[in-house]
């Protein structure tokens, strides 16, 4: 018999925001963006033509909504509802807009109403708090239980803002239990073990007869000294009975009303499904222990102390979750839409530097980001980038150092281009002088054979004939350098066009065995001021391997195929820090501060170097993890005791290699931590 948690599935996330627009405005925006057409290419002329066309279409379909200057886009101060509608084709499918209620809410989903869902809630604009009311903590608050729908009480928004320095954020993680009386069992478990975590002293029941919805809510984390609940983030458990099901025509929560929604072709093509929800906490072990004691969640992946670091910023992380029966045999389509497999990665900081530390310091414990799966991440993000470039709405994504994907070197020109070192140096210099390659080896993504040939026509006579003789291999080497690191991972699984799509849209790639993981992270959302810490969204694609058993039948796929990408986990951590440094560099250059610009550039260089040195170590760790998992899986089904023991020994051997790789990663991290410290002290 499984644990209580094994019956849970992802249901929805609720965020608390400062304001919401009128529903009619959002619906006009949906109508407007249903007419959006991607530019034919990413070149300047095509984008300019698309902007002109968009201005005409937008003015015609929704004249009351202004056309924005895309060049002025900033992720700061954005409305997340507007962003999801414009950027990803989500739609408002339900709302709680009672004028007499203390809050208003809208529900956004992708085209599959059973997939990922966000409830966005704000105080009712009819009775907004004023300065005269005094600080949030001193306002008179109605008892949430006295509200018709206590889960929509304004007191919850006030409490959350109090606990998070007055910031907007991802406030409630909701799970649906799929067993009778599951919510009551969870409530009783918390009441027995952690009574201080209960938000209310009872389970709420809505509906009549066999058609009911049951709710209970608990505080997710405990205070730093573990003496009380942290009154910020909440876990909500939902049980639906009878006609109260998870469907577009049925309220997601009591108090919500279905709203007519039409999804355009893009929205229909890219339904989204919850994959994992990530917390930043003070005491990771306490949170994991509480989830284990109450829900039976167990750790799946550990990134131990020192393994994940970016310069002086060091964290540790554990992925915990349930083990539903459905996780044992699934098809690829089931893996895409499956929300029964719950994963909750949890981070804590080990140093006084970096994003996780600053998030907890500025915001408090809470949800760092929400990850959703799509069927085609490249197409999904290509559309999102086009929306922002053309309309000035939607999302911006974290910037990734170009060296993550690949770069050109004299050594590569010599070995792969099949020329001597002198000729390779001359070729590299000629490409740099023609602005086709940067001094660091970053190759122009739109480089052509003709441009390379023209540039090589300028090298000195000593090496000209050698370069001409090997022009084909040199051209191939230069062009592949745009994605050479990815090619090392994926080889000929992708075409050049697919590789360039990944690089152009700055998508992260990792591989475990034959499974591939694509990931991307948005810039901060619900961020009021530049430089403030805030949550963000992640979108991923899991490309599961196509393997067959000894009878030639497809091997069932496990949810979470592709893993959690230790390579990308580190890259995310690095890219957050790099994005900050790039912003500092741009600001310094704009103000003419040469010293600050040089400082920021050095920070970028240190992080980039760490990423490059980490890559082969990460590959070794990933390979060892895959081999260990394969051996353990084979041992599970082995019928011969001797064979089982042999497989377990193999698994142990690869586990040791994994640990050795993690130690090497720590050494690499300590090296760059020291380099960053020296740079800051210089």
Secondary structure, 3 states (H helix, E strand, C coil): CCCHHHHEEEEEEEEECCCCCCHHHHHHHHHHHCCCCCCCCCCHHHHHHHHHHHHHHHHHHCCCCCCCCHHHCCCCCCCHHHHHHHHHCCEEEEEECCCCCCEEEEEEECCCCCCCEEEEEEECHHHCCCHHHCCHHHCCCCCHHHCCCHHHCHHHHHHHHHHCCCCCEEEEEEEEECCCCHHHHHHHHHHHHCHHHECCCCCEEEEECCEEEEEEEEECCECCCCCCECCCCEEEEEEEECCCCCCCCCCCCCCCEECCCCCCHHHHHCCCEEEEEEEECCCHHHHHHHHHHHHCCEEEEEEEEEEEEECCEEEEEEEEECCCHHHHCECHHHHHHCCCCCEEEEEEECCCCCHHHHHHHHCCCEEEEEEEECCCHHHHHHHHHHHHHHHCCCCCECCCCHHHCCCCCHHHHHHCCCCCHHHHHHHHHHHHHCCCECCCCCECCCCCHHHHHHHHCCCCHHHHHHHHHCHHHHHHHHHHCCCHHHHHHHHHHCCHHHHHHHHHCCCEEEEECCEEEEEEEECCCCCCCCCCCCCEEEEEEEECCCCECCCCCECCECCCCCCCCHHHHHHHHHHHHHHHHHHHHHHHHHHCCHHHHHHHHHHHHHHHHHHHHHHHHHHHHHHHHHHHHHHHHHHHHCCCHHHHHHHHHHHHHHHHHHHHHHHHHHHHHHHHHHHHHHHHHC
